[in-house]
Amino acid sequence: MYRYDQYDHLIVKERIAQYRDQVRRRLGDELTEAEFLPLRLQNGLYMQRHAYMLRIAVPYGLLSSGQMRMFAHIARKYDRGYGHFTTRQNIQFNWIELEQTPDILADLASVEMHSIQTSGNCIRNTTSDEFAGVAADEIIDPRPYCEVLRQWSTFHPEFIALPRKFKVAINGAVEDRAAIAVHDIGLTVLRNEAGEIGFKVMVGGGLGRTPILGSVVREFLPWQHMLTYIEAIMRVYNQYGRRDNKYKARIKILLKALGVEEFTRQVEAEWVDLKDSPSTLSDEEMARVAAYFTAPPYAKLENIDPRAGHEDSKAFANWLQRNVKPHKVPGYAAVVLSLKKTGVPPGDATAEQIDFVAEMADRYSFGELRVTHEQNLVLADVRQSELFAVWQDAKAHGMATPNIGLLTDIICCPGGDFCSLANAKSIPIAAAIAERFDNLDYQHDIGEIELNISGCINACGHHHVGNIGVLGVDKDGSEWYQVSLGGAQGNHPAIGKIIGPSFSALQMPEVIDRLLQVYVRERTEDERFIDTAQRLGVAPFKEHVYATPIKAGELVGEDHYA
């Protein structure tokens, strides 16, 4: 994986020194909170309901075991013993003391990590496929391009004060596992008829207050011009993006106002003077960066049936089916460690679990691991012969729930338990639903389904693209929940449609149950929930959900952090 060079070390060292002095001045009342606000946000520090929250960058979701151990150290020394993995492949700590934050950043720097560009109106942490480099359907490893983009965008003087935050995702496989359609810029690696590598460029995707799927502005961009074309896009946005209204300041609003054709024309005009600039990528530059992402020393193995000798273990078979993914190297597999055990907030991991995963990475996966968009963790390079041992170890630490891609593999933001922007709590809703459907046989029968929960319209839980989406709303000072249906990410993205009036927290498990009843009644053979929902539309689901009054069940998990 990538290692810091002299520039990275210098940038991070000087930023920490600068920030340490800013904190000193804030604590001494030399800076007001209003003056300190943009300074702390530049370092990933947010003020939440109860304490400061620190968001740490995990570039394109890739971690070493040493970096993972640092997270466990931070959780123990500076937080309350756990961390929260996010939908942008980062990690957040929710109980941070301001005076300790410079020391945290110094600790992070010792393992080549930082929290720069995890907040503020800048180009944020680039995300990618959690199986990059090992996916069986990969066209080309996108990580070198992600790293080039990270280096180019860090402190880029032209783009450190954009109209709003800016998110980029790169996908290098046939299947889109990077949700590129809901990013400000989404790049898909492809080959043209001549076999040359390039990118399909999508612009203007995003969720939040105005959910929009990105539009294709270039069908094929030669890889050499990835940075120059992004720079042209950024220049148009930086010049014409709204600055008078933060709710209309995203590039998706600009593209919608101009129209795709006019926006593309302006980008292409800007690009004329950029395509042969120093930002044009060379073979030498890409070779330099790609050298950090060479394949580990794989053994020469043959594919085996990992169930051999364990045929009587239904639990192991279920785990193999849901949590083990194909690998492009014979004899290996990628393993998803679930952070969705019933009774635990989705995406949370204790310091002990974080240390355990680091140990597992060293023992089974060449000392590397990944963070997924779905708030789980991945060991990308596990020998098939060791899968049973991995399963046993993961099960002993509460990380082997065989529900990846199933109903209780819920995406969930921290919501009103922590976030000062939230209208409602998310974690108790996820807990109540997981408790209601904590039957793996039933979940396997229901099959693949994505249930996403956000505590407010900012959509950190990606509810718009959930097959079932749940949004917390404020109704006369009370917490209520709006339900949408038919959202999807991947190769066929879609924005969900609201089914009707909102529900109370206590009604939510029954609402989900009624939606599933319609699916079970109406599905055809081998049809997933999303297929049935999109085939039938909202109407039959809405009719069944609202047909009779919903009896409120018991809401569990509300006092998880009490």
N, C-alpha and C positions, 0 to 999 in steps of 0.2 A: 504494500500500500504506500501511498505518498508520504514522504518525509519532508519536514520543513527544510528550506534552504536558508541561506544567510539573510535574505530579504524578509522571509516569514518571521524568523527569530527576531530581527531588528524591529519590525513593525509591531509585533506583539509586545516585546519588551518595552518599547517607548509608549505604547498605548496604556500598559499597566501603570507605568510611572505617572503618566498624565492623569489617568483616572484616580489613582491613589491621592493625588493632590486635590482633585475635584471633590472627592469624598471628605478629605480633611477640611476643606473650606465649607462644605455643606454642614458638617457636624459642628463647625465653629460658627455657624450662622453668617458666614461671609457670603454664602450663596443662598438665595431663597429657593423654595421648592420649585417655583416656576422657572427659575434660572437653571436649576439642577436637572429638571425633567429631560430636556433633550440630551444632556450629557450622559445620564444614566441609561436612557434608551439606546444610545449608540453602543452601549456595552451590554445590551440584553437584559437590563434590570427593569422590571415592572413593579408598580405598587398594586397589590391585590387587596382583597377585603381585609385580610388579617395580618399580612406581612409582605415583604418584598418577594417577588418571584424572579429567579434567574434562569434564563433560557440559554443553553449551551449549544453551539453549532456542532452538528455531526455531518460533515460534508458528504453528500450523496449517500448517507446512511451507513458509511463504512467505519468500523472501529477495530482497533487492536485490543488484545486482552489487557494490556497495560493501561490503555485509556479507559477501558471498562472498570478496571479496579480503581481508577481515580474517581469515577462516579460513586463507587461504594464508599470511598474515603470521604467525599464531600457529603454524601447522605448521612454518614455517621457524625462527622465533626461539625458540620455547619447546618444541617437540616434535622428532620425528625426520623431519620432512618430509612427513607425511601426516596425514589425519584419517579417522575412521570414521563414516559416516552410519548411523543406527539405524532400527529399525522404528517408532519414535515420532517420526520426522521430525526428530530432533535430530542433533547431531554430537558425537562424543567424541574427545578427545585422550588418548592412552594413556601418554605418557612425560613427565609434568609434574613440575617441581620445586616443592615447597611454597612456598619463599620468593619464587617468581616469580608465584604465582597472583594476588596483589592487582594486579600490573601487567597481567596478562592481563585481569582484569575491567575495569580502567580502559580498556584498549584496546577492549574490547567496547563499553563505554558510549559511546565516541566515535562508534560507528556504530549506536547505539540497540539494543544487545543486552545480554543478561545470562545468568546461569546459575541464577537464582532459580527455585525450585519444579521443578527437574529431579531432585530427590531429597527424601527425608524424608517424614513422614506428613502430607502436605498434598495439595491439589488440584494435580495435575501439569499439564504443558503440554497444552493441548487440541489434539487432532488432527482432521484433516478430509480431504476428498477432494483429492488432489494436482492435480486438474483443475478445482477450484472456480473459478467465474467464467467458464470457457470451455467446459465440457462440453456436448456436444450434447443430452444427456438431462437437463440441470439444470432443476429446478423453480424454485429460487431460490438465489442465491449465499449459501452459509452463512458466509462469512468475517466479515461484520459481527457475526453472532451469536457466532462464536468470539472475536472481539475484545472484545465486551461481557463475555463470560464470563471472559476473561483479566483484564480490568480489575477485575471484581467479585471474583474469587477471589484476586488477588494480595494477600497479607498479610491476608486476611479474618480478623478477630480470633477468630471463633468456630470457624474450621476450620484453624488452623495446627498443631494437635496432635491429629490424627485418630487413630483406632485403627491405621490403616495408610494407605499411599499410596492415592490415589484418582484414577482416570483417566476422562476424558470425551471422547467423540468425537461430531462432528456431521456428518451427511450431508445434502446438499441436492439430490441427483439421484435419478433412478429406480433406477439401479444403485448398490448400496452399495459404495463404494470406500473406506470409512472403518472397516470391520470393527467396526461399532457393537455387534454381538452379543457381543463379547468384552471390553467395557468395563464399568466400574462403572456408568456411565450412558451410554447411547447414544441420541442424538436423531436422528430422521429427519424432514426437512421434508416436509410434504404440504399439500394443499388439501382442505378439506371440500366438501360438496355446494354450499355457498354461495360457493365460491371463496375462502374466507378461509384465510390462512396459519396453520399451527400445526405442532406436533411430535407424532409418536408417540414415547412415552417408554419405553425399556427400561432395566431396572435389574438388577444382579446378575450381569453377565457377567464372565468373567475366565479366565485360563489358569493356569499355575503348578501348584502341588501338587494343586489341586482344580479341574480345568477344567469350567466351566459356561457355557452360553449364557444370555444375559440373558432376563428375562421382561418382557412388556409390562405396565406398570402403568397406562398411560393411552393410549388410542387416539388422542385428539386433545386437545392442550393449546394454547390460543391463544398466539401468539408473545409477547404482552405479559407472560405469566406464566412465561416460561422461567426467569428467575432465582428468582422466588418459589417455584416448584415444586421446583427443584433445592435451594433452601435448606431446604424442608420435608424432602426426602429426606436431605439432609446432617444435619439435626437428629436425625432418627430414628436414623441410623447413628451419629452422634457420641455419642448417649446410650446406645444399647443394643449397639453393636458390641463384640466381645470385646477386652479389653485384657490378659487374662491369658495369652494364647497367640497369638503373632504369626502362626502358621500358620492360625489360625482367626479372624483379625481383619478379614478383608475383608468388604465388604458382601454378597457372594454367599453367605457362610456365614450371616449374619444373616437374609437373605431366605429361605434354605432352611430355617432353623430355625423361622422364624415362619410360613412359607407365603406365597404370593403375595397371597392375599386379606387376611390379617391385616396384612402389611407395607403393602399399599396403603391399608388402612383407617387405619393409624396416620399415614401420610404425608398422606392427605386431611384427617385431623383436625388435624394440625399446620399444614396449608396454610390452614385457615379464617382464621386470624389474620394470615396473610402475604400473601394474594392482593391486598390493597389497600394494601400497605406501600410505602415509598419505592422498593423494589426492582422495583416494577412498571414495565415498560418503556413508554415513550411514543413516539409518532410522532416527536417532536422529537429524542429521544435516539437512536433508530435512524437517523434521517436524518443526525445529526451523525457517527455512526460510519460509516454507509454511504458518506458523501462521500469517505472515504479509499479506497474500493474501486470508484471509477468506472472505466468501460472506458477503455483507452488509445486514442490517436487512430488507430483503424483506418482504413486506406485503403478506398475503395469498390472491391471486387474481385469477380471472378467465380471460381467453382471451376474448377480446371484439372486436367488429368491430369499430375502431376509426372513421370511416366515418359516423356512426349513428348520425343523427342530422345535418350533414354537406354534405349531398348527392349532393347538388347543386353547391358545390365548386370544379370545375375542377382543380384549382390550388392546392388545398389541396390534392386532389386525386393523382395528378402527384407527389407531394412531398412525399406522403406515398409510392408510387410505387418505387421511385428512392432513397430516402434519409433515409428510415426507414428499419432496418434490423431485422431479427428474433432473439429472445432471448431465452435462455434455461429455463428461469423461467416464468411460466404462468403470464400473465397480464403485462409483461414488454416488452420493445423494445429498440434497440440501434438506436440512431439518428446520422446521419452524417451531420455536419454543413459545408456547401460548402464554400470554399475559392476561388471559380471560377466564381464569378460574372463578366459578360462582362464589360471590361474596367479597370479591376484590375489585376495586375500581379498574376499569379497562385501561391498560397501559402502565399501571403502577407496578413497580418492582422494589422489593426491600433491598437494603444493603447486602444482606446475606445472599439473596437471589442474584444480585448483580455480581458479587464475587464468585458465586457458583458458575454463572455463565462464562465469566472470564476463564475459570479453571477448565470448563468444558471446551472452550475454544482452544486452549493450549493442548488439551488432551486429544481432541478429536478433529480439529478443524484449522490446523496450521496457525493458531493464534489470532485468527480474525473472526469477526462476526458482523452482522448487519442489523439495522433497525428498519422495520417495514412501515408502510403508510397506514397499515391497519393496527399499528401499535403493538406489534409482536417483535420477537427477535429471531435471528436466523443464524444457524451454523451452516455455512455454505459448502463445506468440503468434507463430509463424513463418509467414511468407508461403509459400504452396504453391510459388510460383515460385523460392523460395530453398532448397527442401529438398535439392536435389542438392548445393549448396554447403555446406549444414550437414552433410550426410552425409560429404562429403570431409574437411571440417575435423575432425569428430568421429572419423573413421577414423584420421586422422593422429595423434590423441592417445589412441588405444586406448579410445574410448568409443562405438563404433558397432557393437558385437557385436549381430547381429540375433536376439536370443534372449529378448526381453521376453515373459514368460508361458510360456516353454518350459522344458525340463528343467534347463538350466544357469543359469537366472535364479534361483539358489538364495538363499533367505533364510538368513542364518547369523549367530549371535551371535559375539563374540570368543572365547568358550569358555575352555578351560584354558590357552591361550597367554597370556592376560592376567588373566582374571577369577578372583578368589580364592574365589568361590562355586562355580565349575564343578567337576563331577566328571570331565569328560573334555574333550579338545580338539575343537573344531568345525571350525576352519579347514582342517586337513589332510584331514578327511573330505570337505568341500566341494571341495577341490582334487583329491582322488582321483576323485571322481564326475565332476567337470567334465572331467578329463583322459580318463577312460574313454569319455565320450560327447561328445567334442569333434568332432562331425561334424554340421554344420548341416543337411545333407540328412536325416539320421536324426532329428534333433530336430524338424524341420518335419513329418516323417511321423508322429512320435509325437503332435505337436500340443500343445495347452494342458495344462500340468501344473504343479502347485505342489509343490516339494520344499523343506521347511523343516527346519533343523537347530538344536537347542539343546544347549548343553554341560551343562545341569543342569535340574532340575525347575522352576526359576523361569520357564522358557519364553520367554526374551527373543527366541529365534528363532521363536516361534509354531509350534512343531512340532505342537501339538495340532490346528491347523486347516490343516496342510499336506495335500494329497492324499496325499503320502507324508511322514510325519514321522519325524525321527530325533532320539532323545534320548540324550545321553551319561549313562552310569550307572557307578557304582563297584562293581566286583565283586572283593572281596578285595584291594583296592589296585590293581587293574588297570582300564584304561579299556575299557568295552564300550558297545554301542549297541543301544538298543531301537527297534524300527521299528513305526510305526502306519500305518494305511491308512484312507482315506475321509474325512479331515478337509476342511473347506472354509470359506471366508469368503464375503462377498458376500450376495446376496439369499436364498441357501439355505445358511446356515451349518451346520456339523456338526463334532463332535469325533471325531477319528480313533480307531480301535480297534487295540490292540496285537495284532500277528500271532502272537507267540510269544516264545520265549527270545531273549536278546540275542546280538549278534554281536561279533566282534573288529573292530578298525579295518580290518585287512587284508581282511576279508571283505566290507566294505560295498559296494564297487562291484559285486561279483557279485550281492549281494542285490538291489540296484536293477535290475540287468540281468534277473534272474529275475522280478521283479514286472512289468517291462515286457514280458517274453515272454508272460506270461499275458494282459496287456491286448491285445497285438497278435493273439494267437490268438482271443480271445473277443469283441473289440469288434465292434459293428455299424457300419454306414455312418454317418459323421458323429457317432459317439459319442466323447466325450472320455474321458480316463482316469478322471476322477472319476465320470462316468456309469456306466462299466463297473464300477468298484470298488463303487459303491453298489448297483448292480443285482445283482451276484453275491455281495457280502459278502466277508468275509475268507477263507473256507474254501478256495476254489481257489487263491488267491495263497499262502496258508500251505502248502498241500500241495506246491506246486511249489517254493517256496523251501527247504523242509526235506526234499525228496524224496531228495536225495543230498548228501553232504558238500560244503561249499563250499571251493574252493581259494582260498587267499589270494593276491591280486594284489599288485603293488608299490604301496605308499602313497607318493604324491608330495606335495610341498609342505610336508612336516613342518618343514623348516628355513627357511621363508620369512622369518622374522624373526631368524634366527640371526646 
